[in-house]
Amino acid sequence: MKIRAILFGATGMVGEGVLLECLKHPDVDSVLVIGRRPCNIKHPKLKEILHHDFFDYSTIESQLKGYNACFFCLGVSSVGMKEAEYTRVTYDLTMQAATTLSRLNPDMTFCYVSGTGTDSTEQGRLMWARVKGRTENQLSRLPFKSVYSFRPGLMKPTKGQKNVKTIMKVVGYSYSFWKFLSPKNACMLEEVGLAMIQAARVGSSKKILENLDIAQLAHIEH
């Protein structure tokens, strides 16, 4: 199956890494990037829409039809944020995009990036984990073909990436150490991108993918 994907978050580290995998994968036919600012990547497969209101897609709905995958890689740190504010930019923002896309493309596979430690019960002590858990749970109820939640931990950036913070560059340099120390809590960003592509292509028996699941799905036969 040829993948026609919509991608959110291309100017962030995770989204950029997933985009790079999409652009070089033979089974990805095209990628539509939705962002507030240009991703500054040129490629024959890539189309870009600059859109500033992520709570209203009415002006671009006609351009969002005909896609069979969405790789949703938008995310912000919860540091310094109150729960209501974090909920708006995490849960509300994600659900607005997903609800719109599920209506326009019911045959779409939706891949959502949350993170290691996300709380599916929505009752835990960590605010961000509860909000992410609520988002995962609500996404799973939308009328998509399939919904997968990806929970990467420490990630090794992909070579050539531009949108990588200094601390993540350090993680990349010491990735082998962290992977050895805690294999269940680390994966390569390349694997995240490949696993998303595989989920859209052939699916996965697991709807929530932790680090080891991500690596396993990424390395199955293409």
Residue pairs with C-beta under 8 A, 6 or more apart in sequence:
1 27
1 68
1 200
1 201
2 27
2 28
2 29
3 22
3 25
3 27
3 28
3 29
3 68
3 69
3 197
3 200
3 201
4 29
4 30
4 32
4 66
4 67
4 68
4 69
5 22
5 28
5 30
5 31
5 32
5 67
5 68
5 69
5 70
5 71
5 200
6 31
6 32
6 33
6 34
6 64
6 67
6 69
6 70
6 71
6 101
7 15
7 18
7 19
7 22
7 31
7 32
7 33
7 34
7 70
7 71
7 72
7 73
8 15
8 33
8 34
8 35
8 70
8 71
8 72
8 73
8 74
8 97
9 15
9 35
9 72
9 73
9 74
9 75
9 113
10 16
10 19
10 33
10 35
10 39
10 41
10 73
11 35
11 36
11 37
11 38
11 39
11 163
12 73
12 74
12 75
12 163
13 155
13 157
13 161
13 163
13 164
13 165
13 168
13 189
14 73
14 75
14 113
14 152
14 155
14 189
14 192
15 71
15 73
15 74
15 163
16 39
16 41
16 158
16 161
16 162
16 163
17 155
17 157
17 158
17 161
17 189
17 190
17 192
17 193
18 71
18 73
18 189
18 192
18 193
18 196
19 31
19 33
19 39
19 41
19 46
19 193
20 41
20 158
20 160
20 161
20 193
21 158
21 190
21 193
21 194
21 196
21 197
22 28
22 31
22 45
22 71
22 193
22 197
23 31
23 41
23 43
23 45
23 46
25 194
25 197
27 197
27 201
27 222
28 45
28 197
29 45
30 45
30 46
30 47
31 45
31 46
31 47
32 47
32 48
32 49
32 63
32 64
32 67
33 39
33 46
33 47
33 48
33 49
34 49
34 51
34 60
34 97
35 48
35 49
35 50
35 51
36 50
36 51
36 52
36 54
37 50
38 48
38 50
39 48
40 162
49 60
49 63
51 57
51 59
51 60
54 74
54 93
54 96
54 97
55 92
55 93
55 96
56 96
57 64
57 96
57 97
57 100
61 100
61 104
64 100
64 101
64 104
64 105
65 104
65 105
66 105
67 101
67 105
67 108
68 105
68 107
68 108
68 109
68 145
68 200
69 108
69 109
69 110
69 111
69 196
69 200
70 97
70 98
70 101
70 105
70 108
70 109
70 110
70 111
71 111
71 196
72 94
72 97
72 98
72 110
72 111
72 112
72 113
73 113
74 93
74 94
75 90
75 113
75 115
76 86
76 89
76 90
78 86
78 90
78 127
78 128
78 131
81 89
83 127
83 131
86 127
86 128
86 131
87 131
90 128
90 131
90 132
90 135
91 131
91 134
91 135
91 138
94 112
94 135
94 139
95 135
95 138
95 139
98 110
98 112
98 139
98 142
98 144
99 142
101 108
101 110
101 144
102 108
102 110
102 142
102 143
102 144
106 143
106 144
106 145
107 145
108 144
108 145
109 144
109 145
109 146
109 147
109 148
109 199
109 200
109 203
110 139
110 142
110 144
110 146
110 147
110 148
111 147
111 148
111 150
111 196
111 199
111 200
112 135
112 136
112 139
112 147
112 148
112 149
112 150
113 150
113 152
113 192
114 132
114 133
114 135
114 136
114 149
114 150
114 151
115 132
115 151
115 152
115 153
116 151
116 152
116 153
116 185
116 210
116 211
117 126
117 129
117 151
117 153
118 129
118 132
118 133
118 136
118 149
118 151
119 126
119 129
119 130
119 132
119 133
120 133
120 136
120 137
120 208
121 133
122 130
122 133
122 134
122 137
123 130
124 130
124 133
136 149
136 208
139 147
139 149
140 147
140 149
140 207
146 199
146 203
146 207
147 207
148 196
148 199
148 204
148 206
148 207
148 208
148 209
149 207
149 208
149 209
150 192
150 195
150 196
150 209
150 214
151 208
151 209
151 210
151 211
151 214
152 187
152 189
152 192
152 211
152 214
153 182
153 184
153 185
153 186
153 187
153 211
154 171
154 175
154 178
154 182
154 185
154 186
154 187
155 168
155 171
155 186
155 187
155 188
155 189
155 192
156 171
156 172
156 175
156 186
156 187
156 188
156 189
156 190
157 164
157 168
157 169
157 171
157 172
157 189
158 188
158 189
158 190
158 193
161 189
164 172
171 178
175 186
175 188
178 185
178 186
179 186
183 211
183 212
184 210
184 211
184 212
185 211
186 211
187 211
187 212
187 214
187 215
188 215
190 218
191 214
191 215
191 218
191 219
192 214
192 218
193 218
194 217
194 218
194 219
195 204
195 209
195 213
195 214
195 215
195 217
195 218
198 204
198 217
198 218
198 220
198 222
199 209
199 217
202 220
204 213
204 217
206 213
209 217
